[in-house]
Amino acid sequence: MAVATREGMKLECTWNDRMHFTVEAGRHRVEMDTQPPQGTDGAPSPKQLLLSAICGCTGMDVVALLKKYKEAPESFRIDADATPTEGVYPVVFKDISLTFRLRGPLDPEKVLEAVRLSQTKYCGVTAMVSKSVPVSYSVELNGKTIGTGHADFK
């Protein structure tokens, strides 16, 4: 059972079989696996979950900021792409690219500001990861690119 405390965050990660693990975080469960032959590809890999965590964290920031700006997207999706190192261990990400795709009658400046603030001030997951992996982003509104940038936490 996971517990968030002032000192940090705790959870349990239990091995099931082969490369299948279950994380228990409070009342929530997350499965992890890897591709054959070691695993069965029955769940996302740990690296996929790391990318998911970046997207979830920054996505929540953007939605909260747009709500504050009284902007309501009709749809919002973040595509993440990470390039792994090759021929060296451990295999890590050498770069991460995020594409924020929003649709609706939104003010482009407010959308760009929400993404920029998330990627430079608020998203704790991107802040941690970007210390070792460059994170770049582009923002599309109604199918058109309206801006680009890099995560930059100072």
Salt bridges, closest charged atoms under 4 A:
GLU24 OE2 - ARG29 NH1 3.45
GLU31 OE1 - HIS20 NE2 2.39
GLU31 OE2 - ARG29 NH2 3.88
ASP79 OD1 - ARG77 NE 2.88
ASP79 OD2 - ARG101 NE 2.54
GLU113 OE2 - ARG116 NH2 3.07
GLU140 OE1 - ARG101 NH1 2.64
ASP152 OD2 - LYS154 NZ 3.44
